[in-house]
């Protein structure tokens, strides 16, 4: 797998903090709405406070009908969660997810064979498992292994943004957002990859840097 696009969303998160969010719903025409287009990245403490959850959403602005029913993860796109636990902004560990034949395969966390632009699927990782991709409109299917849990499938876009009011602010016609405002993304869906992992598996005892990338097979 080689990277063709990109650090689409990034966040710095403290292991003990509750949530970090990065969002990017508007991209260049070449990637907007594409199968490798990342809309959101979330990292937050799990319900089990010994765990941390990573969420990558792709293929934004899916309609709630046939768009979501027909949407599928691209089997040529690797979703890679990167974890830097030494503070040098270089990934020390990766968690990889790639779809195959209705399942999402998860590898890691494991040290990458190489850092930077290129990636190889970590088929030799000690931790690896798969989960059935949840079809649109069905209850979540969750897979687990070795303390890790994973979900993959369409879900309502959780990102809230009032773009109409934002445009008014930019134009100088308003000075603030309304409370609560209008949810521009109401009724739209995304494809989500959610992986929860014990903190003990990602090392470090303070702050980690974490970011997500989509990488297309070349």
WOBELPE-V219367 format. One record per run of one state. SS is the DSSP state (@ for helix, = for strand, . for the rest). FROM is the first residue (numbers start at 1). TO is the last residue. If there is no record, write none. Layout:
ss=SS from=FROM to=TO
ss=SS from=FROM to=TO
//
This chain:
ss=. from=1 to=1
ss== from=2 to=14
ss=. from=15 to=18
ss== from=19 to=23
ss=. from=24 to=37
ss== from=38 to=45
ss=. from=46 to=50
ss== from=51 to=62
ss=. from=63 to=65
ss=@ from=66 to=70
ss=. from=71 to=76
ss== from=77 to=84
ss=. from=85 to=92
ss== from=93 to=100
ss=. from=101 to=102
ss== from=103 to=110
ss=. from=111 to=117
ss== from=118 to=118
ss=. from=119 to=127
ss== from=128 to=132
ss=. from=133 to=133
ss== from=134 to=134
ss=. from=135 to=142
ss== from=143 to=145
ss=. from=146 to=147
ss== from=148 to=156
ss=. from=157 to=162
ss=@ from=163 to=170
ss=. from=171 to=188
ss== from=189 to=198
ss=@ from=199 to=201
ss=. from=202 to=206
ss== from=207 to=216
ss=. from=217 to=218
//
